Amino acid sequence: LEVHHAGTLRLASADVDTAYGMWRRDDFRNAVTDEVLFSDMALVYGSLVVSLVCVLAYTRSLFLSVVGLLQVCFSFPLAFFCYSIVCRLDFFPFLNFLGLFVIM
């Protein structure tokens, strides 16, 4: 396993059994998953910008456009509160934040 300058992970001359064994390790699997999810967050930011432009073109009000997007963004801290305090769940996976992409 090599970590490169951009933080990317790559298997260095590993056979299939070694790669499968490494994939079963939680730290490797979490690192790969986090890398992919962080790159997908660029899509979320892009969708926020596109949504802002579309709402701005429709309402012709910067205030309403920004407040509408902030309302969507502020729903995640409330969801996290309900998830962790009300439901008493300890683990909040990063994948849940990609719901922004689905909402937008």
PESUL-V361090 format. One record per residue. N is the residue number from 1. RES is the residue in three letters. NEAR is the number of other C-alpha atoms within 8 Angstrom. Layout:
# PESUL-V361090
N_RES_NEAR, N_RES_NEAR
This chain:
# PESUL-V361090
1_LEU_6, 2_GLU_7, 3_VAL_8, 4_HIS_8, 5_HIS_5, 6_ALA_4, 7_GLY_6, 8_THR_8, 9_LEU_10, 10_ARG_8, 11_LEU_8, 12_ALA_6, 13_SER_4, 14_ALA_7, 15_ASP_6, 16_VAL_6, 17_ASP_6, 18_THR_8, 19_ALA_10, 20_TYR_8, 21_GLY_8, 22_MET_9, 23_TRP_9, 24_ARG_8, 25_ARG_8, 26_ASP_7, 27_ASP_6, 28_PHE_10, 29_ARG_11, 30_ASN_8, 31_ALA_9, 32_VAL_9, 33_THR_8, 34_ASP_9, 35_GLU_9, 36_VAL_8, 37_LEU_11, 38_PHE_8, 39_SER_8, 40_ASP_9, 41_MET_9, 42_ALA_8, 43_LEU_9, 44_VAL_12, 45_TYR_8, 46_GLY_8, 47_SER_10, 48_LEU_10, 49_VAL_8, 50_VAL_8, 51_SER_9, 52_LEU_11, 53_VAL_8, 54_CYS_8, 55_VAL_10, 56_LEU_12, 57_ALA_7, 58_TYR_6, 59_THR_8, 60_ARG_7, 61_SER_7, 62_LEU_7, 63_PHE_6, 64_LEU_9, 65_SER_12, 66_VAL_9, 67_VAL_8, 68_GLY_8, 69_LEU_10, 70_LEU_8, 71_GLN_8, 72_VAL_9, 73_CYS_8, 74_PHE_8, 75_SER_8, 76_PHE_9, 77_PRO_7, 78_LEU_8, 79_ALA_8, 80_PHE_9, 81_PHE_9, 82_CYS_9, 83_TYR_11, 84_SER_12, 85_ILE_8, 86_VAL_7, 87_CYS_7, 88_ARG_7, 89_LEU_8, 90_ASP_5, 91_PHE_5, 92_PHE_9, 93_PRO_6, 94_PHE_8, 95_LEU_7, 96_ASN_7, 97_PHE_8, 98_LEU_12, 99_GLY_8, 100_LEU_9, 101_PHE_9, 102_VAL_6, 103_ILE_6, 104_MET_8
